[in-house]
Amino acid sequence: MTPDTIGAASDDADKADTNYMVPGLERGLKILTEFSPREPVLGAPELSKRLKIPRTTVFRLLQTLESLGFLERADKDRNYRLGVSVLRLGFEYLSSLELTDLGLPIIESLRDITGLTSHILIRDGRDVVFVAKAQSHAPIFSSVKVNVGTRLPAHATTHGHVLMGDLSLDEMRALYPEKPLERFTKLTPETVEELYERVREDAERGYAISQSSFERGISVVTAPVRNDTGRIVAVITTTIPRPEIDATLFDSGLVDKVRNAAGELSRRLNYRPAAESKYMKSLGLQ
């Protein structure tokens, strides 16, 4: 075989390889790779220009990626940012998240001052996801099997109620179009309207307490974490492996300790109360 025939064979192999490529998938992945810590928010016009893809095609790709959770709207605008489903591609991404990087020492400190296992959770659509954990050293916690990556139904858990604290009733109806809601215990809300009332109560209180409302023998105290726009992006929670929370824990200031931890992480995410007020007003919740 001569060099010319070798080159021709190589070209044929390259052409054969490209025949198996899926243009839509390739374009979708290229869109995801355009997002970076330096440019976390991008819009369709800019992506169309960079990737030399027609704007109408980019809009369709963005909507598809949004429906799958890989992208989400930024500030209810036409701009997008990476969504939580990117986590499913590998937990290496977790270590690069500003939220977990900043939050881990905070929940470790919360664990140390309370003696309780502490977590950071985020919402992924209809689920809550545990993204960081500070395990208690007490032997009683060895029976609590909740690890990073664990998913629970948002509507049935106190964590989810707090994470949905800045959703409107219409947004909840879009998220839960079915009637009735799936029940896990007798305390699970049966309708979206009941869920919304529960969420609003927790939002107005500024924290939530659950005593065996989702899992028997497990109680939690949960508080919201907000980012620089005032949006709820996570919660910090402590777990008490008992059906009820002892009065001594309340007397020790447990609720304030959890709220302070959530407040500290919010401050590290550049949250300012004025931003929350502006955000809540934009949603018609104030």
C-alpha positions in Angstrom: 0.0 0.0 0.0 1.4 3.4 -1.0 1.3 6.5 1.1 -1.4 7.9 -1.2 -3.6 4.9 -0.7 -3.0 5.0 3.0 -4.1 8.6 3.1 -7.2 7.8 1.0 -8.1 5.0 3.4 -7.6 7.3 6.4 -9.9 9.9 4.8 -12.6 7.2 4.1 -12.4 6.1 7.7 -12.8 9.7 9.0 -15.9 10.1 6.7 -17.3 6.9 8.0 -16.9 8.0 11.6 -18.7 11.3 10.9 -21.6 9.4 9.3 -22.4 8.1 12.8 -22.5 11.5 14.4 -25.8 13.0 15.6 -25.9 16.7 14.7 -28.5 17.6 17.3 -26.7 15.9 20.1 -23.4 17.4 19.1 -24.9 20.9 19.0 -26.6 20.4 22.4 -23.4 19.3 24.0 -21.5 22.2 22.5 -24.1 24.6 24.0 -23.5 23.1 27.5 -19.7 23.5 27.1 -20.1 27.2 26.4 -21.1 27.8 30.0 -18.3 28.4 32.5 -17.6 30.0 35.9 -16.6 33.1 34.0 -19.7 33.1 31.9 -22.4 31.3 33.9 -25.3 33.0 32.1 -25.8 33.0 28.3 -28.6 33.7 25.8 -29.7 32.3 22.5 -28.3 35.2 20.3 -24.8 34.9 21.8 -24.8 31.1 21.5 -26.1 31.3 17.9 -23.3 33.7 17.1 -20.6 31.6 18.8 -21.6 28.2 17.4 -22.8 29.5 14.0 -26.1 27.8 14.5 -29.4 29.4 13.3 -31.1 31.2 16.2 -34.4 29.2 15.8 -32.4 26.0 16.1 -30.6 27.3 19.2 -34.0 28.1 20.8 -35.2 24.6 20.2 -32.0 23.1 21.6 -32.2 25.4 24.7 -35.9 24.4 25.3 -35.0 20.7 25.0 -32.1 21.1 27.4 -34.3 23.0 29.8 -37.0 20.4 29.7 -34.4 17.8 30.7 -33.1 19.9 33.5 -29.6 20.5 32.0 -30.4 24.2 31.7 -32.6 26.6 33.6 -33.9 30.2 33.1 -31.8 32.9 34.7 -34.0 35.6 36.4 -37.0 34.6 34.4 -35.3 36.0 31.3 -34.4 34.5 28.0 -30.9 33.8 29.3 -29.9 30.4 30.7 -27.6 28.9 33.2 -26.6 25.2 33.9 -29.2 23.2 35.6 -29.0 20.6 38.4 -29.2 17.7 35.9 -25.6 18.4 35.0 -24.8 16.7 38.4 -26.0 13.4 37.0 -23.1 13.4 34.6 -20.7 12.9 37.5 -20.2 14.0 41.0 -16.9 15.6 40.1 -19.1 18.6 39.3 -20.2 18.9 42.9 -16.7 19.6 44.1 -16.5 22.6 41.7 -19.8 24.1 42.8 -19.4 27.4 44.7 -22.3 26.3 46.9 -20.7 23.1 48.2 -17.2 24.7 48.3 -18.4 27.5 50.5 -21.0 25.5 52.4 -19.1 22.4 53.6 -17.0 24.2 56.3 -20.3 25.9 57.5 -22.2 22.6 57.9 -19.1 21.0 59.5 -19.1 23.8 62.1 -22.9 23.4 62.6 -22.3 19.7 63.2 -19.6 20.5 65.7 -21.7 22.9 67.8 -24.9 20.8 67.7 -23.5 17.3 67.6 -26.0 16.6 64.8 -25.4 15.4 61.2 -25.9 18.4 58.9 -26.6 18.6 55.1 -26.9 21.0 52.2 -29.8 20.2 49.8 -30.9 21.7 46.5 -34.1 21.2 44.5 -34.0 19.4 41.1 -37.5 19.8 39.7 -39.8 17.6 41.9 -36.9 16.2 43.9 -34.6 17.4 46.6 -31.0 16.3 46.3 -28.4 16.0 49.1 -25.2 17.7 47.8 -23.1 18.0 50.9 -22.9 16.2 54.3 -21.2 16.7 57.6 -21.6 13.4 59.5 -22.1 13.4 63.3 -19.6 11.4 65.3 -22.3 10.1 67.6 -22.9 6.3 67.2 -26.7 6.8 67.0 -26.3 8.4 63.6 -24.7 5.3 62.1 -28.3 4.1 61.3 -29.2 7.2 59.3 -28.4 6.3 55.7 -28.6 9.6 53.8 -25.6 10.3 51.6 -24.6 12.8 48.9 -26.8 12.1 45.9 -29.8 10.9 47.8 -33.1 12.1 46.3 -36.4 12.6 48.1 -39.8 13.9 46.8 -39.9 17.7 47.3 -43.6 17.9 47.9 -43.5 15.3 50.7 -40.5 16.7 52.6 -39.9 19.7 54.8 -36.7 20.3 52.8 -38.7 20.6 49.6 -41.2 22.9 51.2 -38.5 25.3 52.2 -36.8 25.0 48.8 -40.1 26.0 47.1 -40.5 29.0 49.3 -40.3 31.5 46.4 -42.5 29.6 44.0 -45.9 31.1 43.1 -49.1 29.0 43.1 -49.2 28.9 39.3 -45.6 27.7 39.2 -46.5 24.9 41.7 -49.5 23.9 39.6 -47.2 23.7 36.6 -44.8 21.5 38.6 -47.5 19.3 39.9 -50.4 19.1 37.4 -51.7 15.8 38.8 -54.5 15.4 41.3 -54.1 14.3 44.0 -50.4 14.4 45.0 -48.7 11.1 45.8 -48.9 10.5 49.5 -46.0 9.0 51.6 -47.4 9.6 55.1 -50.7 11.0 56.5 -48.9 14.4 56.7 -48.1 14.6 53.0 -50.1 17.4 51.3 -52.9 16.0 49.2 -53.3 18.9 46.8 -51.2 21.6 45.3 -53.2 24.2 47.1 -52.5 22.5 50.4 -48.8 22.2 49.5 -48.7 25.9 48.7 -50.2 26.8 52.0 -47.6 24.7 53.8 -44.8 26.2 51.8 -46.0 29.8 52.5 -46.2 29.1 56.2 -42.6 27.9 56.3 -41.5 30.8 54.1 -43.1 33.4 56.4 -41.5 31.7 59.4 -38.1 31.6 57.9 -37.4 28.0 58.8 -39.2 24.7 59.1 -39.3 21.8 61.6 -40.3 18.3 60.8 -41.0 15.6 63.4 -41.4 12.2 61.7 -43.5 13.9 58.9 -41.7 11.9 56.1 -39.6 9.2 57.8 -40.7 7.7 61.1 -38.1 8.4 63.8 -36.4 11.2 62.0 -36.8 14.9 62.8 -35.2 17.9 61.1 -34.7 21.6 61.3 -34.3 23.3 57.9 -33.5 26.9 56.8 -33.2 28.5 53.4 -30.1 29.7 51.6 -30.4 32.5 49.1 -28.0 33.8 46.5 -27.2 37.3 45.3 -30.6 37.7 43.6 -32.5 36.7 46.7 -33.6 33.4 45.2 -33.7 30.3 47.3 -30.9 28.0 46.0 -30.4 25.5 48.8 -31.3 24.7 52.4 -29.1 23.8 55.4 -30.6 21.1 57.7 -29.8 19.2 60.8 -31.0 15.7 61.4 -32.2 14.4 64.8 -32.6 10.6 64.9 -35.7 10.7 67.1 -39.5 10.9 66.5 -39.6 14.3 68.2 -37.1 17.0 69.0 -36.2 17.2 72.7 -37.1 20.5 74.5 -33.4 20.7 75.6 -32.4 21.0 71.9 -34.8 23.9 71.4 -33.6 25.5 74.6 -30.0 25.2 73.4 -30.9 27.5 70.4 -30.9 24.8 67.7 -33.2 26.7 65.4 -31.1 29.8 65.6 -27.9 27.8 65.0 -29.4 26.3 61.8 -30.7 29.7 60.6 -27.4 31.3 61.4 -25.6 28.7 59.3 -27.9 29.2 56.4 -27.5 33.0 56.8 -23.7 32.7 56.7 -23.8 30.6 53.5 -26.2 33.1 52.0 -23.8 36.0 52.8 -21.0 34.0 51.2 -23.1 33.8 48.1 -23.4 37.6 48.2 -27.0 37.6 49.4 -28.4 40.9 50.6 -31.9 41.3 52.1 -32.7 44.0 49.6 -32.2 41.5 46.8 -34.7 39.1 48.4 -37.3 41.8 48.8 -36.9 42.8 45.1 -37.0 39.1 44.0 -40.1 38.3 46.1 -41.9 41.4 44.8 -41.2 40.4 41.2 -42.9 37.1 41.9 -45.9 38.8 43.5 -45.2 37.2 46.8 -45.0 40.5 48.8 
